[in-house]
Amino acid sequence: MKPTPRQLTQTEPVDDWIAVLAVVTGCRRTFETAFVNESELDAEGNYRMAEFVVSFTYEVSGKTYNDKYKSGSPKEEGETFEILYDPHKPRRNNSSGFPAPIWMRLIGWVIAAAVVLGFIWLENRFER
């Protein structure tokens, strides 16, 4: 089964993207669904589904690229599937779909806020 391709915007041309085989290198449940029992119902009466993070590699011109995507079902290591990659930026592919974890984004925002506050503090200190 192929992964769900990420949604490309209308302005991204994919006509010249090139097909290549990718290989599954790992699969694990997401942290959010690590303890989900698929036979249990949630508060709204829907079945809770596990999500998996699938790691994969592909090779372009002798260079190996790694990426991840989320899947509703587990994948076996060594399983292959076809992806499309951008020949101008081979790291971009249509199967990538794993955003940075929330803790990484939170750390980024905290660092950005600290830098801004640091500049404000320095500016106020030297105005006196």
Disulfide bonds with the S-S distance in Angstrom:
none
